[in-house]
Amino acid sequence: MPILRSAFIALSKNRTMRRFSERSSIGRKMSSRFVAGLELEDAIRVAEAVNRQGISVTLDSLGESVTTEGEAQQAAQIYHQLLDQIAARKLNANISVKLTQMGLELSPKLADGIAESLAKHASATNNFLRIDMEDSSLTQTTLNIVRRIHAFPELRGAIGIVIQAYLYRSQADIEQLVAEGIRVRLCKGAYKEPAEVAFPSKADVDKNYVLLSGLLLESPIYHGLATHDEAMIAEAKKFAAKHGIDPSHFEFQMLYGVRRDLQRKLIQEGYNVRVYIPFGREWYPYFMRRLAERPANVIFLAKNFFRA
């Protein structure tokens, strides 16, 4: 499977395939399993439906690596609209943002300023901003921005971050974040990284994920464990039970369209579940990374595509 994973990650960066896929009806049909739709209203409609199942959501307007400040500000405006819509419709939802979509590669200062304005809006609407993590070249800058914004007394608790278990540095990062009271979403990681910075084997990534999950569960902060891996979920449940950690103290997070059966099962068992709901016209890189994470999704999509 490593070869297939590498192939999908490479395809996620292929501009020709991206242009074709995002403009074609076939591409949009294939992506609809994992992407709520092209417009903000599509995402709101899906979020309402997911909330009715007792599941909270995170909304993400897809896009990354903007090329102008105007594009970054336009992307930010969609998130400001989302925060207003969440408040107006009383959704159980928050937002997730990539800093490259906010202009990080153009100017860290630009991305920092946009992230701060979104955190202030989130705080004013009693909501929460999650800063997503991208490839390892951006890890430290992303951490710096989140820690700076969280240090404002009025924004404590209004901003959090994602940490990827496949990076060697993640244990030290989590220990620092927990010490500062910053909420963490733990995932395994979806980018192709060199062996110098990331565990190359799945077994080692899984082992580190379990270790880091324990650190988060033991902390006094409400964190999210993002995984569809039933072995990882079982380990988290076992750890929580052994240490007397109430299920209300944390949440499991999953992706829209993936393991809906498991999402429902966890809710029935009394655990908190949050579903990550992406939307937007720039869905292709996200879609390809989902296939890279779990190549079995290719077979699933093919069966459902030809059945329709």
C-alpha positions, 0 to 999 in steps of 0.5 A, spaced: 500 500 500 505 505 500 506 505 493 499 506 492 499 512 498 505 515 494 501 515 488 495 518 490 499 524 494 503 525 488 496 526 484 494 531 489 499 535 487 498 534 479 495 541 477 492 538 470 488 532 474 486 537 479 483 542 473 480 537 470 477 533 476 474 540 479 471 542 472 468 535 471 461 532 473 464 525 474 470 528 478 464 532 483 460 525 483 466 521 485 468 527 491 461 527 493 462 522 498 467 526 502 465 533 500 459 536 502 458 540 496 461 546 493 457 552 496 457 554 504 449 553 504 451 546 502 455 545 508 450 548 513 445 543 510 449 537 511 451 540 518 444 540 520 443 533 518 449 531 522 447 535 528 440 531 528 444 525 529 447 527 535 454 528 532 457 535 532 461 538 526 467 542 524 466 546 518 472 547 513 472 551 506 477 547 502 483 551 499 490 552 500 496 555 498 493 562 495 497 566 491 495 573 493 493 577 499 486 578 496 485 570 495 487 570 502 482 575 505 477 572 500 478 565 503 478 568 510 471 572 509 468 565 508 470 563 515 467 569 518 460 568 514 461 561 517 461 563 524 455 568 523 451 562 520 453 557 525 451 562 531 444 564 527 442 557 526 445 555 533 449 549 530 453 545 534 459 546 530 466 550 529 471 551 524 478 549 521 482 553 517 489 551 513 494 557 514 496 556 507 489 558 505 490 564 509 497 566 506 502 563 510 507 562 504 506 569 502 507 572 509 507 569 515 504 576 518 498 576 513 496 569 516 497 570 523 493 577 522 487 573 519 488 567 524 487 572 530 481 576 527 478 569 526 479 567 533 476 574 535 470 572 531 470 565 534 470 568 541 465 573 540 460 568 538 462 563 543 465 558 538 472 555 536 477 556 531 482 550 529 488 551 526 489 545 521 496 542 520 500 541 514 506 538 511 512 538 516 516 544 513 510 549 516 509 545 523 513 550 527 511 556 524 503 554 525 505 552 532 508 559 533 502 563 530 497 558 535 501 559 541 501 567 540 494 568 539 492 563 545 496 567 549 491 573 549 487 572 555 481 574 552 482 568 546 484 563 551 480 557 549 478 560 542 483 557 538 486 550 538 491 546 533 492 539 530 498 535 531 500 529 527 502 522 530 507 520 525 512 526 526 518 525 531 517 531 534 510 531 536 510 528 543 514 534 545 509 539 542 504 536 545 507 536 552 508 544 551 501 545 548 498 541 554 502 546 559 499 552 555 492 549 555 491 549 548 486 544 545 489 539 540 486 535 535 491 528 534 491 525 527 496 520 524 498 525 518 496 525 511 502 528 508 508 524 505 514 526 509 522 524 509 524 518 514 528 524 518 522 527 521 517 522 521 516 515 523 516 511 516 512 505 518 505 504 520 506 500 526 511 506 529 505 511 527 500 507 531 504 506 537 506 513 537 498 515 536 497 511 542 502 514 547 500 521 545 492 519 546 494 518 553 498 524 554 492 528 551 486 524 555 490 525 562 490 532 561 485 537 564 483 540 557 478 537 552 481 534 546 479 531 540 482 524 537 481 524 530 482 516 527 477 511 524 482 506 526 478 501 531 484 499 534 486 506 536 479 507 538 479 501 543 486 503 546 483 510 547 477 507 550 481 502 555 486 508 557 480 512 559 476 506 563 483 505 566 484 512 569 477 513 570 476 519 565 469 520 563 467 520 556 465 527 556 472 529 557 474 528 550 471 527 543 473 522 537 473 525 530 472 522 524 471 525 516 465 526 513 463 520 509 468 515 512 465 510 517 458 512 518 457 506 522 462 507 527 460 514 528 453 512 530 456 506 534 460 511 538 454 515 540 450 510 542 456 508 547 455 515 550 462 518 547 462 525 543 463 524 536 465 530 531 465 530 524 469 534 519 465 537 514 469 540 508 466 544 502 468 548 496 470 548 489 477 546 491 476 539 493 481 535 489 487 535 493 483 534 499 480 528 496 486 525 493 489 525 500 483 521 503 484 516 498 492 516 500 490 515 507 485 509 506 486 506 498 480 501 500 476 507 499 478 507 491 474 500 491 468 503 495 467 509 491 468 505 484 462 500 487 458 506 489 459 510 482 457 504 478 451 502 482 448 509 482 
